[in-house]
Amino acid sequence: MSTIAHGLIPRRIAFDILTRVEEGGYSDLLLDTALSRSNLDSRDRGLVTELVYGILRLRGRLDFALQQVSRQPLQRLEPIALRLLRLGAYQILELDRVPAHAAIHVTVELSRQLGMERVCGLINGTLRGLERQRDEIPWPTPDTIRPYLQQVCSLPTWLAKEILRQFPNKDSQGLAEALATSAPFTLRVNRLKTDRETIIDAMAAAGHCVRPTRYADDGIRVEQRSSEPLPGDEDGWYQVQDQASMLIAHLLDAQPGMKILDGCAAPGGKTTHIAALTENRADILALDKHPQRVDLMRRGIRRLGCTSIEARTWDLTEPPEFLAPSQFDRVLVDAPCSGLGVLRRNPETRWNRTTKDTKALAALQTQILDNIAPLVSPGGILLYSVCTFTTRETVDIVTRFLDEHKDFSLEPLATSVPPTWHELIGDDGMLHTYPHRHDDMDAFFAARLRRAD
């Protein structure tokens, strides 16, 4: 196989995934499926992943650069041509290991392979223009903060406005820049089977470069992987999970012997963490509305050796009438949200969400909390968490809930977390994490609400 033909394969896979994402698919699921069916080596698998996530994450930046050299507005191009241009532009602007001439040539050949001979000249001319003029692109500077957020940090207009509304300019810049980077790869140690020191030693022996996470004492960040597989995967030594997500189960303050409800549980990372923290000695019910996600959660439960969890399908937009009131000592609602705090992991979200969506999600979050609140026992805790940062889905939700449920009160988190976590707790007593401030973890929010005795 020629070098060009070999280079076409991972780029064609990436192109096909990007096409399906534009049709409504999810990049992570499509990537997993495509890579599991391929026989690509580790280098090409990494290239496919880099191209898919990178192009989705930096689409706004790529389009700004392409518009500087395109002879016509990008919105007038055929979607397939624009997709090809983004594929080539990402390699020219963001991948030092790919020579520009090679990126251009392979992208033109891919156009031919796709039966798009009519756009080969357009693709070739535009990408060659980008190669020649890339050092002359008039990138906005942070002094012009909104254009900078949109065209350098690749945020859609509505999200740039939202971040500027909530954060001072310098903080807006830091958050937007962090959301434009790739997400860290972190693992939660499954303490039902091993400990962090054992896994770190095993990782080092296999040639992986890892370090403990700063805040979560169950976390490991994989800085660089070797060609060897990660040790302990089949044995359930760990769960892939962001450091911010690892904090949530600790905030629930679950204890052995308690009855615990996780209301929006799939895919189960927090649920299985609760099981580990309670040493499989708490009675945990995990609900989720999607049967296929419940099946996925059950597989994870078995893999990690969690024997104290019952997983069941239920949509909490309806009151769970099969459950008696006031029966759970601890209830976790990790609610469906806009997911803006995990844009690095689900990069298409930035282009699929709107302000209107956050309003609809806030109504959904309120409905779920209202339906689940009666299940909390007197003196029990309801923990509300989301992987986003909009005021509408975080503080406003808690304020409204407390106004309408007078038997609940906010329990400030600073009084019960380790001293190293104090910088994660806002003046409002709630958890607010951000990647540009806190060890590169995702942006999360949580509030602990206690029901009166």
N, C-alpha and C positions, 0 to 999 in steps of 0.2 A: 504494500500500500504506500502511495506517495505521501510526502510530508503534508501537502495541501489536503489530500483526501483524509488523512488522519486528523488534521486540524479541524476539518469540517464537522466531524462527528459530535464532539462536545458542544460546538456552537449551534449545530442544528437542534440538539436536545434542548439547549437553553432557549433557543428561538421558539420552539414548540411549546415549552412551558410558559414563556412570556405571552404567547398567543392565547393560551388557555386561561391564564390569569386575567387577561383583558376580557375574556368571555365570562368571568365570574368565578374562576377556580381559585383555590388557595395555594400559594406558592410552596409552603412547607409540605403539604400533602402531595402535590404534584412532583416536587423534587424527590421525596422519599420513594414514590412509585417508579419514577423514571430511572433513578439510580439503582434501585433494586433489580430492575429488569435489564440493566446494561451490563456489559463486561468491561467497562472502562477501568483503567488503573487509577490509583489514588490521586495522581496528579491531575488527570482529566476530570475526575469526579469533583476535585476541588475547584477546577476551572468552571465547570457547569454551575456549581453552587455560587461561586463568586460572581459570575455573570448575571445570574437570575436575581440574587439579592441586591447586588450592586446597582444594576440598572433600575430596579424598582425603587431602591432607596434614593438614588441620585437623578431620577428622571427630570426633575426641574432644572438641575444644573446642566445636564446633557442637552436639554432642549435650548437653554439659553446660549450655550456654546454653538450648537448647530445653527441657530437662527442668525448668528453673526456671519456665517459663510454660505447659507442657503440662498438660492436665487428666488425662492418663493416662500411665503409663510408656511410654517410647518403644518398648520391646521388644514391646509389645502392638499397635503400629500396623502396618498393612499396609506391606510393604516399599516399595511405590510411593509411599505417603503420606509415609513417612519420608524418602525420596529427594527428594521435592518440598520438604519442610520444610528439609532441608539446603541445597538450591539457593537458597531464599529467604533463609535465615538467613545464608549466606555473603555474599550481596549486602548485607544490612543491617549486618552486623558488620564486614566486611572491605573493602568497596568504597565508598570515599568518593564516587566519581564517579557512583554509582547512587543516586538518591533512594530512601529507604525505601518511600515510598508507591508508587513505580513498581515496585520489586522485588516488593512484595506483589501488586500488581494483575496483573503479568505472570505471576507464579507461579500465581495463581488461574486465569487464563486458560489457562495451560498444563495445569492439572488438567482443565479442560473439554475441551481439545483431545485429551487422552489418554483421554477417556471416563470420567473419574473425578469426575463431578458430585457423587457422594455424599460426597466428602471436601473439597469446596470450602469449606464452612463451617469445617471443622477447620483447613484451611490458612490461611484468612483470619483466623480468630480467634487462632490460635497466633502467626502472624507479626505481627499487630497488637499482641499482648501483648508480643512480643519487642521491637518498636519502642518501646513505651512504657516498658519496664522495663530496657532494655539498660544504662543507667547504674547500675542497682541490682543487677546480677548479682554474687553473692558469689564472685568469682574467688579461688581459693587464692593465697596469696603464697608466695614462695620459702622462707619460714620453715617452711612445711609442705611439704617438698620433694617427697615422693612424689605427693600430690594435685596439686601444681603441675605436675609432669612429665606427669601423665596428663590433667589437665583444661585446663591452659593450653597446654602444649607438645604435647598431642595424641598421647601415647604409650600404647600398650596396656599393661596391667598387667605382663605378663611382661617387656617391653622396659624399662619404667621400673625394674623390679627389677634387671635386668641392668646397666643403666647405673649405678645406685646401688651395685651390688656392685663395679664396676670403678673408679669415679671418686669423688673426694671431692665433697661436696655442691655447692660452688661450681662445680666443674668439670662435674658432672652437669648443673647448671642451664645452663651455657654451651653444652654440647654439645646438650642437648635443645632449647634455644631456636634454635640454628643449624639443627637438623634440621627445625624448624617453618617455616623461611623458604623462599623459592624459590631454586633453584640458580642460580649465575652461568652466563652463556653465554660459553664460552671456546673458542678455536680454536687448534689446533696448526699452525704454519706448516710447509708442506711444502718443506723445503729442497732437494728435488730440482728444484724449479721456481722458487723465489723466496726472498726473505729477509724477516725481520720488519719491517725499516725500510720496505721497498717496500710491504708490505701495510698497515702503519699509515698511510702517506701516502695510499694509495689509499682507505682507509676514511674518512679525514678529508675527502678531496676529495668523497666521496659523502655526506657529512653525518653519518656515524656517529661516535659518541664511544667511543673505545677507549683502552686502556692496556696496556703490557706486563705480563705476570704477574711476580710477585715472585721466584719460585724457578725456574721453567722458562724457559730462554732461548729456547724455541721457541713460547712461548705468548702469546696476546693475549686480553684480556678485553673483551668488547663491553658497555660500560656503558649505552649508549642507541643504539637504531637509528633511522635516518631512514626515510622512505618508499621510498628507493632500495634495490635488491637489494645484497647483499654482493658486492663485486667479487672476481672470481677463482674463483667457485664452479664454473662449468663447466670452467674451465681447471685445476682441481685444485690451486689455490694453498694450500688448507688442509684440515684435517680437524677436524670438531667433536669436541672431546675435553677432559675436565676436566684442570686443571693437575696434580692428583695422579697421574692416569693417565700424564701426560707424563713423570713422573720415572722410571717403571719401566724403559723401554728404556735410559736412561742407566745405571741400576744394573747392567744386564746386562753392560756393558763389552764390547759386540760390536765386532769389528774387521774391516776388509776382508779377504777371503780365508778367513774362518772358515766352518765348517759350523754352522748354527744351527737349533734346533728350537723352535717355539712350539706347545706341546702342546694348549692350549685357546684357540684363536686368535680365533675370531669374536667381534665383527664386524670385527676386523682393525686397530683403531687402533694398538695397540702393535706389531703385526707390521710395518705400513707405516712406523712410526716407526723400527724397527730397520733397515729397508731404507734409509731416508733417512740415518740416522747412519752407515751403512756405504757410502754413496754407490752403492748398487746393486751393490756388489762383494763381497757375501757370499752364500753358498748357503743360502737360508732355506726350510725346510719348515714349513708351517702346517697344523695338524690341528684339526678340530672334529667333534663327533659328529653334528651336524645338517646334512643335505645342503643345506637351504634357506639356512642361515646361511653355509655354505661358498660358495654361489652369490652371496650378498650380499657376502661378503668379496672374491670375485674381481672383482666390479664395482668395489669400492673400490680394489682393487689397480690396475686398469686406469686408473681416473680419476686416481689420484695418480702414475701413471707408474713404478710399482715393477716392475722387470723381473727381479728376483732372487728372487721368491717363487713357490713351488709350493704351491697349496692343495689339500688332500685330506681326504676324510671318514674319520674314525676315532674310535672311542670308546675312550678310554684307561682305561676300567675293564677292558679286555682288553689284555694285553701286545701291543705292535705288532711282531708276529713278522716282518713284512716289512722291519724295520730291524735292521741289525747292531749288536751291542753296542759301546759305547765309541766311537761315531763322531762325536758332536757336541761341538764346543768350548764351545758355550753352549746351555743349555736354559732356556726360560721356561715356568713353569707358573703362569698366571694362572687359578687354579682356580675352579670353580663354588662359590659361597658364599651366605651369607644376604643379602648385598647391603645390610646395614644402614648402610654408609658412604655409600650413594648413595640414601638414602630420599627425598631431595628430588627426584630424577630419576625414581624409580619409587615414588611415594608409596603405592600400594596394598600394597606389600610389608610395611609396618608392620602391616597388618591380616591379612595372609595367612601370616605366619611365626609360629612358636612355638619355645619352647626345644627341643622335640623335633626340630624341623627342623634346628637348629644341630648337634645330636648326629649326625643322619643325614648332614649335609653334612661334618662332621669325618671321619666314616668314609670318605666318598667322596674327600675330599681326600687322606687317607692312602693309599687304594688307588691313586689316580692317581700320587702321588709314588713309591710303591713300584714301579709298573710302568714309570715313565720313568727312574728313577735309573740303571739299567744302561746307558742310552744315552749318558750323560755320559762324555766321554773323560777319561783320567787327567790331572789338572791343570786340568780344565775346571770350569765354573761352572754350577750349578743355581740359578736364581732363582725363589723361591716368592712369589707375591703374591696378595692378595685385597682386595676392596673392602668390608671389614667390620672390626669392632674387637673381636669377642668373643674372649676368651682361648682358648676352646675351638678356634677356627678359625685362630688366629694362633700365638702363642708355644707353646701346647701341641702343635700340629702339628709345629713345628720341633724341639721337645725330643724328642718321640717318634721323629721321623725320625732324628735324630742318635744316639739310643740304639740304634736298630736297624740303622743304616748306618754302621759304624765307619770306613769309608773316606771319609766326608765330615766336614767341619768347618765351623763357622760362621765366616764372614769378616766381622768388624765393619765396618760401612759408613762410620763416621766417618773412617777412614784414607784413603778414596778419593773422597769427595764434596767439592764446593766448600764453602768455609767458611760460606757463607750457608745451606747445607743442614744444618749441624750441629744446629740446633734441631729438625730433623725426625727425628733419630736418637736413639732411647732409650738408656738406660744398658745395655740388653741388646745394643746393636750393630745393632738392626734399625730399619727405617723405620716410623714411626707418624705419620700426618698426621690432623689434625682440623680441621673447618671453623671452629670458634670460636677456634682458636689460629693457624692458618696460612693467611692470605690467602684465607679463605673457600673453600678447596679441599675436595674430598670426603675422607672418612675412608678411608685406605688403609693397608695393611701390606705389608712386603716383607722377606725375609731372603735373603742370598746365602750359598750353600753350595758349598764348593769340594771337589772330589774329589782325593784324594791322588794324587801322581804314581806 
